Amino acid sequence: MRRLTASFFATQTALAVLASLLTFAPVNTASAQTVLIPNFWDPNTRYTKPNFTILPRLRFLTTTDFPPFNFIDRKKRLTGFHVDLARAICAELNVLAKCQIQAVRWGDLEKMLEKGEGEAIIAGLDINATTRQIYAFSHPYLSIPGRFITRRDKPLASPVYNSLFKKTVGVVQGSAHQKYFAGAFGERKFVQFPTRQAVFNALKAGNVDAIFTDALSGSFWLASQDAAGCCDYAGGPYLSSKYFGNGLSIAVSKKDAHLANGFNYALKQISEKGVFKELYLKYFPLGLY
């Protein structure tokens, strides 16, 4: 199994950024109004509310190595976007008293689900041909787009493609974002770096005009002391199932596919009631889109 996107922020630096964002820097209402909230739900699609109250329990399996989705905070508590989302799902399905969220090692997720030690996996499991043979998935509730980031003193005007003429874009060597850029912006110049941190450093130093990376790592770097307010997003989000995956979903055993349908009902209700927006702004205050 592999995760949708690499856990770039499973570091002390990343957790420090998260702690400052979640504890000391509540989202400004005016700023939050400018953050685009993604919505992956067709308003014309209707899901039937399931009766999950007959379940003896509803246990979500996750890990502790994928901040800001699931991680251990400074108070040694399991927390994150996935943890809060699982609780919101349980509340929507009226099974909060039976709701459990257990953190295990990444390599144990599949085994525990097979043994019936959990009902669902909410940990960023990649959706592909292999995992579809093993699991049934809920509808995606979030995708991580690619984004351009530039220095604030040298922004890129829209359309970005035209603004990149005679400019240089930094990308991580061999990454999905490097491959996407080469295909979609083939006539524009890019330079490859061995790590994502090297890409960020090059932009901050002005050695490249822009970088193209995943919005997750980009958003937390922009909020970090390392970035020191130097830079900002440019242009809009870029989505590609081929390069960036099919989004984040909840996985269940094939024999429990009805649970995925029930989660779809809860997730759509959570989105329509504004609960998803609250969680999104809590964990992604700069937004991903």
N, C-alpha and C positions, 0 to 999 in steps of 0.2 A: 504494500500500500504506500501511497505517497500523498502528501498534503497538497492542497490547491496551490499555495504559494509558500515559499520558504519562510521559516520563522526567523526573519532578520532581527526582530526585536527581542529575542530571547537572551538578552544581555543585561548587565547591571545598569548600563547607560540608558537602555530603553526603558527599563522599569523605573528609573529615576524620572524620566520624561513623563511616563504614565502617571506616576505618583503626583507630580506637580500639576499635571493637567486635571486629574480627577479629584485631587484633594484641595489644592490651593488656588485653582484658576477656574471657577465656574464659568460656564459659557455666557457671554454677554448676549442679551436678548436681541439687540440690534444686529450684532454680528451673526447670530444664529439665523436671522431672517435671510441672510445672503447665501447661506449654505444650502445647496441643492440636496433634497432628500430623495434618494432613489426609490422607485416604486416598480416592482416587478410583477404586479398583479393586474390581470385583465378585469376591469370593472364589470364586464358582462359575464364573467365566470362565477358560478355559484357552487359552494361546497356545503354539503350537509353536515350539520353539527353532530359529532359522534357522541355516544354514551360511554365515556371513559371511566365513569364512576364505578363500573363493574370490575375494573382492573384492581388487583390486590395492591399494585404499586405501579409507578411510572418512573423508571430509573433511566436517566440520561448518562451516558459514558462520555468522558472528555479527557483531556490531558492538562498538564500544567506548563507546557512549553510553547504556547502560541499566543503571547500577548499582542494586541489587547483583547483577544477573543477568549482565551482561557489561560490563567496564570495564577500564581500565588502572590498576594500583595505583601506589603511590609508588615502587616499584622498576622502573617502566616495563614491568611484565609484564601480559599479558592474563590476567584472572582473573574470578571471579564464580561464582554458583550454576550458570549454564548451562555454563560451562567445566568445572567439576568434575562436573556431571551427565553431560556428553558423555563424559568420561573414564571415568566409572563404567559407562556403557552399553558402551563399547568393551571394558572389562575383563570385563563380564558376557558379552559375545559372543565373547570370546577373540580380539579383534583389536586389542589395545592397541598392538602394534608397528606396525599400519597406520593408527592413529588420528591424524587431523590436525584442528586447530581453527584456522581462519583468520578474522581480523577484517577486514571491509571496510566501506565506506560503506553506510549504510542503503539508499540508492538503487541500489546495485549488486548487492544480494542476488538479486533476480529474474533479472537478466541473467547473473550468474555460474552460477546453477543451470541456466539454460537452455543455457548453453554447455558444461555438463558440467565446470565448474571446482570443483564441490562436489557432494556427494551429499545434503546435508540443510541446512536452515536452522533454527537454534535461537537465536532473537533476539526472541521476544515478538510474532511476527506475528499480527495479529488474524484470527480465524476468522469469516468471514462469507460471504455468498452469492457475492461476487466472488472472494475468495481460494480458495474451494472449487472454482471453475471452473479454477483454475490449478494448485492443489496437492492432494496427498493429505496428510492429517494423521494423526499418531499420536493415541492417546487422550490427553486432557488430563491432565497430571501436577500442575497447580497452578492455582488461580484466586485472584484478588485480591478479597476481599470488601469490602463497606462496613462501617464500624465507627463507633460513637459513642465520643467521648472527652469526659471531664469533668474538672474540677478535683478533686484528691484530697480537698479539704476540703468538696466538695459532690457526692458520688457520686449516681448514679441507681440506685434499687432496681429489681429486675425485678418485673413486666414493664415494660420501658422506656416503652412507649406510655402507660401510666397515669402513670408518673413525670414525663412531659413535660407534664402538664397545667399550664397557666399558666406554662410555662417557654419560653425562646427558644433555638432551635438555629441555629448558624451554618453556612452552606454556601457553596460557591463559585458565583457567579452563572453560570447557564447550564450547569453541569456535570451529568454523569450522576447524581451523588449528589443534587444539588438536585432533579432531575426525579423520581428515585426517592422521595425524601422527600416531595415534594408529592403523589405518588400514593398511597404507603403510609401516610403520617402526615398526611393532608390536613387534619385538624382541629387539628393542632398547629402552633404559630407558628414560623416560621423567618425569618431575616434573611440577605440575600445580601451577599457580599463579592467584590471584584474578583479576588482571588488567594487561593491556598491559604495563603500566608504571612500574609495579612491575617486569615484565619480563625483560624489558630493564635494570632496576637497577641491577637485579641479574646477567645479563651478564657483565655489566660494572664492577661490583665488583668481578667477577670471580667465582661466586657461581654456575654457570652452564657453560658447555663447549660451548654451542650453544643455539640459540633460533630459533623457527620456527613461523613466523608471516606473515601477509600480506605485500607485497612489498611497498604498499603506505605508511603505517605508518612507516615501516622500513626505507624507503629512507629518509624521513624527519627527523626521529630521528638521523640517521647517519650524517645528515648535521647540526644538532643542537648543541648548546653549551653544552647541557646536555650530549651528547655522547662524546664530547671533543676529537674526532678523535680516540676513543678507538677501534672501531670495523669496520667490513666490511662484505659484502656479502660472502657467501661460496656456491659453486656449482651453478646450474642453476635454472631457474624458474619452479614451479610446478603448472600446470593448472588442474582444475577439475570442471566440470559444476555441479556435485553433491554437492560438498562442497563449492566452491568459486563462484558459479553463472555462468550465461551464457554470461557475458560480459556487456559492456556499449553500449546502442543503443539509437536511437531517437524514441520516441513513438508518434503515431498519432491516431486519431479516426479511428475506423474500416471503416467508410464510406469514409475516406480520405486516404485509403491504397495506392493510387497512389502517394501521397506525399512521403511515405516511399521509394518507388521505385526511385523517383527523388533524394532523399537524398543519396541513394546507388550510383547513378551515380556520384553525387558531391563528396561524400566521397572517392570513388575509384580514381577519378581524383586528388583530393587533396593529396592522398597518392602517386600516381605515379609522381606528379609534385614536390614532396619534401616539400609541405606546412605542411603536417602532421608532418614530421620530425622536422621542425622548431618549431612548437608548442609543440611537445613532449619534446624537449630538453629545451625549455623555462621553462616549468612547472615541468619537471622531470629530472633535470640535472644529477642526479646520475643514472637515468634509473630505470625501474621496472623489467627488464629482464636480 
